[in-house]
């Protein structure tokens, strides 16, 4: 197992950087969150990362000046997060040495693909499967998502523990887990779960949502009596917290 790659997310908007950070942690990366250039420089002085994901549009110090300063002092690769209406910024950023860009609001899977691509180009001798820390499975980690004590394999539609042992999962349970995996830290009502899971029999599915969540919790929660991974939000529905915290 290789060491987890370290990525710094720089964005002045806390919800945006936390969402990206949680998604990357789910896929095995070590993540540091920064709210601007000052905190980025402090973080890099402590531990130089393998890659920086940088929002260009920040109030205190714009992303282009951060890229200029960063590239003058380090060779750390940079992926820019840019507003779709700023093609000039993208061009300037690339000319300053940025390695790639993703338009905001970003699609998390696209950002993940860009990150892997840049890491493959910039980390000598690393293969695609060595780019991140992963469970004891030998396949690429692109389709693996951490759920508490288990890993969900989106490609094989299977639930496994750290030793690679498979745990039974019904089609409807997989459907729910797939929806949660695509929507980390977002409160999903039963109606929204139905819509995203493409339930064929919505009425029957709705009546069984709570039961299916209870069964899933028995399989993934460290303590099913005190769920921290898939939490119930009173009056709202359910929330998947990748790190199992209460924030």
N, C-alpha and C positions, 0 to 999 in steps of 0.2 A: 504494500500500500504506500503510495507516495504522499509527501507532505501536502496539506491543503494549500492551495494558492491564495494569496492575500490580495484583496481588492478594496480600494478606498472609494466610497461613494460621496461625491461633493454636490450638495444641493441645499439651498437655503430654505426650501419647503420641507418641513419635517415629515409629513405623511408620505411624500414622494420618495424621499431617500430611505425611509423605513420600509416601504413596500418593496423597493428594489433590493434593499439589504436582506430582508426576510426571504425573498425569492432566491437570491444567490446562496444564502446559508442552507436553504432546503436542498440545494444541489451540491453541497459539499465545500463551498468556498469559505474562507475566513474573511470577515467583512469588518471594516471600520467606517463609521459614518461621520462626515464632517459638514459643517454648515457654511463653510466659506474658505477663502484662501489662507487666512491666519491659522485656522484649526488644521487645514491640510498640511501646511508647512510644519506644524508641531508634530503631527502624526508621522510624517515622513522622516523627521529628525530622529524619531524613536525607532521606527521600523519601516524600511523602504518597501513599498508594496510591489506586487507583480504587475498591477494595472490600476489606473485611475479612471473612474467614470465621472465625468465633470459636466455639470449644468452650465451652459454659457451665460445664461441670463440671471445674474444675481445682483442685488442692489449695492452691496458694499464694494466689491471688486469684481469686474466683469471677467468671464471665463477666459477670454482671449489673453488678457494680461497674465492670468494665472498660468496658462499654457506656455506663454513666452518665458516666464520666470522658471517654470518647472523644467522645461526643455534646456534652459541655459545651465541648469545645475545637475540634471539627472538624465538617464535614458529610459525612464519609466514610460511605458506606452499609455496613451490617453485615448479614451472614447468620449466624444462630445455628445451631450444631450442638447439638441437645438430645437427652437421653435420652428415650425414648418415654414414660417414666413421669413426666415433669415438665411437665404442661400449665400449671401455675401459673407456672413459670419462663418458658415461652413467652409467656404473656400479659403478665407483668411486663416481659420483654425488649422486646416490641413497644410497650408503653406508654412505655418509656424511649427509644424511637426506633429500635430495630432494624427493618430493612426486610423481613426474611423469616426463615424457619427451615426446617431440614431435620432430620428425626429420625435419630439414630445407632442402629445403624451405617447410614451413608448409602449410597444407591445413587448411584454416581458420575454417571450420566447425568442423574438427577434434580437433583443438585447443580449440574451444568453448566447445565441449563435454568433453574434458579432464578437463577444468577449472570447469565446473559444477560438474563433478564427484568428484574432489578434494574438492571443497567447501562443497558438501554434506557430505563428510567424516569428514571435519575439523571444520564445524560450527555447534555446538550443537543445536538441536531443529529446525533447518531450513529445510523446505521442498523444493522440487525442484522448485516450483513456487515462493518461497519466496527468492530465491537466488539473484534475480535482481529486480530492480525497473521496473515497467511495466505500460502500460496504463490501463484504467479502465476495462480491460478484465480479466476474471477469469481464462482463460486457460493458459497453459504453454507458456512462451514467446519465446521458441525456434524458432517458425516460424513467429515472428513479427519483422519487420524492419521499422525503422523510416524514413519517407520521408517527410521532411518539416512539414506541419501541419497535416499530416495523418500517420497512421500505415498501412503497407502492411502485410496482413496475408497470408503467402505463402501456408499454408495448406488449408485454405478455399478459396483461390484465391479471397480475398476481400480487399477493401480499407475502413478503418474506421477512424473516428476522435477520439479525446481523451475521448469523452463521450460514445464511442462504436457504434455510428450511422454509418451505412454502406453507402458508396457513390458508385454510379454505375461505373463499370469498365468493358470494353470490353475485350475479350480474347486476342486480339492483344496488348492492353495497358498493361494487366497483364504480357504478355510475355516480353515486354520491361522492365517493372519494375523489374521483376525477374532477368533479365540479369544485370541490374544496381546494384541490391542488392548483387549479387555475385561478382561484380567487382568495389568496391568502389574506388574512386580517380584514376581511370584508364580511359584514353581517348579511347573511342570506336568509330571507324569509322562506317558509315552506313553499309558497307560490313560486318564488324565484328558483328554488332548488328543483321544483318540478319542471319549470321552463328550461333550465340549463341542462337537466339530465334527460330531456326529451322523453319523459315518461309516456308510454303509450296509453296506459289507463290512469289518467291523472287523479281521478277520484279515489281509486283503490290505493294508488301510490301515496297520496296525501295522508290517508288514514294510517298508513304504515311507516311514515317517515320517522316518527319518534322511536318506534320499535327498531327500525333499521339502524338509526343512530346509536341506540343503546347497544345493539349487537356489535357495531363497529368499535365502540368504545371499549368493549371487553377485549377486543383484539389488539388495540393500539395504545390505550392509555396506560401510563405507569401505575395509576390508581383509578380504576373505572368508577369508583364511588365519588371521586373528586376530579372530574374531567378537566384537564387543562389544555388538551390539544384541540378537541372539538368542544367548544363551550356553548352553553345555552345562554342566549341573550334575552332577558325577560322582555316580552312584548315585541321582540324583533325577529328571532329565529335562531340561527346558529352561526358561529364564527370559528374558522380554522386558524389557530395560532401556531405557526410552525415551530416556534421555540418553546411552546408550552408555558409562556408567561402570561401575565394578566394585563399587560399594557395594550 
